[in-house]
Amino acid sequence: MIRECCDVAVLGAGFAGSLTALLLNRIGRRVVLVDCGTHPRFAIGESSTPLADLTLRRLAEQYSLPRLLPLTRYGDWKRSHPELVCGLKRGFSYFGHRSGEEFSTDERHSRELLVAASSSDADADTHWLRADVDAFFYQEAASDSICCLDRLALEPVSRAPWVWTGQRNGVPVEIQAEFIIDATGPAAPAARAVGARLITAGFETCSRSIFAHVDGLARWEQILAELGIARGDYPFRCDAAAVHHLLDEGWMWQLPFDNGVTSVGLLLTSEQSSLPADEEWSQVVSRYPSLRRQFATSRVVAPEDGWRSTGWLQRRWSVCAGEDWALLPSTAGTIDPLHSTGIAHTLSGVSRLADVLLASSDHRERSSRLAAYSDQIVDELCWIDMLVEGCYASLPNFRLWSAWCMLYFAAATSTEHGRGVTES
């Protein structure tokens, strides 16, 4: 039998769980990092933002993790970690489509919106190929002498202290921990263990998704050129961005990576279809001639089983932390991929939890700060829900969609400047 006693057990070894383990290890906590799967593996939630990069940069500097610093700027990433696939993200681009018609616009760009997030490619944000990036963070944790146990599914046995048991390669494993951090995403075993309530109704936003990684996808800039649409006054190449195509049914994301692969997904507001995911994808794309032509030579390369589809995405737990447990934001809830909030929100949660566990030696103080953390995460999910739903409610009015997007960008920019974001 394998027995491990620790101060903190982190469940889930994606980038967020692995980073949390690294930070806690650097402040002297005994940490065990557990994952039921292995790396590398397919995942979405791939688009970084200035706020995400600012947070990761501060954490890397504060906790002396220099190998993470290059991941906060595209130019540094390409120089320092060329083995990790990423994509160039200069900002956000939006294109409004009409069903049954080729994409069209006018000299006032009435159906285009490009929002710059950086002034150069070198200082730009990135799209993360999560299979590479998650594996990198996990390896960094293992290299930092953290006890890392993959291929281990755990079940809670008792609490105060926590005891979780399972089997790894046929060998019984017991983990005893004073504190549990859940970074598993929707699985959320810690939330279930404490009896938290899963909320799946009452959201402003109602959306579901179909997604995959494809290669052979024509760049949208090429399609615009074929249509004779001028791009000379764009602030950046429109594909060097989180690309959004607004449709009658919802919207599509396109995140191009430097290896020729593109992450693509549809967000739909209709009820679940009886069609297989690949057929529904093709059915929607076929209604938009310009998109149909863009995807004509594309093929799915990940995940191995092809297109994936979801039910309604919206979920959150009624409470996100207690005296001996906490959920990272990616486990605490999900709203929608719109506005690329996922990485930034999760990194913010990692930072706040590390601060709580570093600064709070008094039990009462720590419990109070954890309760505040829980309330903050719930409030933030509600704010994201409102900002996202406003965009959906505006469809298919592109001008109104753009106005709603500006509310998000105003909030994001205000937060960035409040935390001292600067270009260097």
Secondary structure as UniProt FT lines:
FT   STRAND          2..11
FT   HELIX           15..26
FT   TURN            27..28
FT   STRAND          31..34
FT   HELIX           50..62
FT   TURN            63..64
FT   HELIX           66..72
FT   HELIX           74..80
FT   TURN            82..83
FT   STRAND          86..89
FT   STRAND          91..96
FT   TURN            99..100
FT   TURN            107..108
FT   TURN            110..111
FT   STRAND          112..116
FT   TURN            122..123
FT   STRAND          125..128
FT   HELIX           130..143
FT   TURN            144..145
FT   STRAND          147..149
FT   STRAND          153..158
FT   TURN            159..161
FT   STRAND          162..168
FT   TURN            169..170
FT   STRAND          171..182
FT   HELIX           185..187
FT   HELIX           189..193
FT   TURN            194..195
FT   STRAND          198..199
FT   STRAND          208..215
FT   HELIX           220..226
FT   TURN            227..228
FT   TURN            232..233
FT   TURN            238..239
FT   STRAND          242..246
FT   STRAND          250..256
FT   TURN            258..259
FT   STRAND          261..268
FT   HELIX           277..285
FT   TURN            286..287
FT   HELIX           289..294
FT   TURN            295..297
FT   STRAND          299..302
FT   TURN            304..305
FT   STRAND          308..309
FT   STRAND          315..317
FT   STRAND          321..322
FT   TURN            323..324
FT   STRAND          325..327
FT   HELIX           329..332
FT   STRAND          333..334
FT   HELIX           338..340
FT   HELIX           342..359
FT   HELIX           363..394
FT   TURN            395..396
FT   HELIX           398..418
FT   TURN            419..420
//
